[in-house]
Amino acid sequence: MGPVEKALWFIESHFAKDLTLSAIANASGVSCYHLVRVFGIATGYSVMRYVRSRRLTEAARALAVGAPDILSIALDAGYSSHEAFTRAFCAQFGITPKQVRAQRHLDSIQLVEPIVMNENLIVKLESPRIEHADAFLIAGLGERYTFETNHSIPLLWQRFRPYIGNIPGQVGAVTYGVCCNSDGAGNFDYIASVEVSCFADLPDNFSRLQIPAQKYAVFSHQNHISSIRNTVYTIWNQWLPESKHHQSKTPDFERYDERFDPQSGTGVVEIWAPIN
């Protein structure tokens, strides 16, 4: 059982109690940083958003059968007041708790049911090579994403491609998809980028980042780019927990060289996972 499956079991077994990210990560056998990343890749939710959504779903079920006291339901769901619960409930379902109790059904709202992981996400990986890379500079277009919005990353690449080859100080033709600045809520920055020799004269809308010197496990994804999620999921959920390595909190990235065809989405993509 991988970290995500352990986290899902722990959440479903304990969500009537106080739950923290650190407690869920501890039960999963990995760091909070690791769990946030792999859980988001696997489920499309941040860990604590999933907890909130599951609690609100069970609250909606109780209201739909006529629970007499909304405040008690709010407290059971982890909210300290009727008002805070109502705000969260409306944000989740677009309807108030009082309305759900009055209508006595759940037909108009989208519940979040317990997630059962699909074993098909796990793919066979070739053994990675271990690289010790020097520090280098990257620059390009960056956006802040969550695991609920990262489906928009291909649009970022569409916006960036016209710049490639015309960027001041560009080094070589390799492009990089860099993930960095992750937080416990499942937010992260993604930068579609190239290596540069310095940050001078770059367009004002460009993000700039120094990738530090780091040891990496380098994996090759050789299927269509649309299935890269499976490879990334297998790295974080299976290979890393079973290896002797630990995830470093430095940026990880996809590396696209001449073996990848951006027009068809086919070819080899390297995934550089920082380890220590």
Secondary structure by P-SEA (a helix, b strand, c coil): ccaaaaaaaaaaacccccccaaaaaaaacccaaaaaaaaaacccccaaaaaaaaaaaaaaaaaaaccccaaaaaaaaccccaaaaaaaaaacccccaaaaaaaccccccccccbbbbccccbbbbcbbbbbbccccccccbbbbbccccccaaaaaaaaccccccccccccccbbbbccccccccbbbbbbbbbbbcccccccccbbbbbbcccccbbbbbccccccaaaaaaaaaacccccccbbbbccbbbbbbcccccccccccbbbbbbbcc
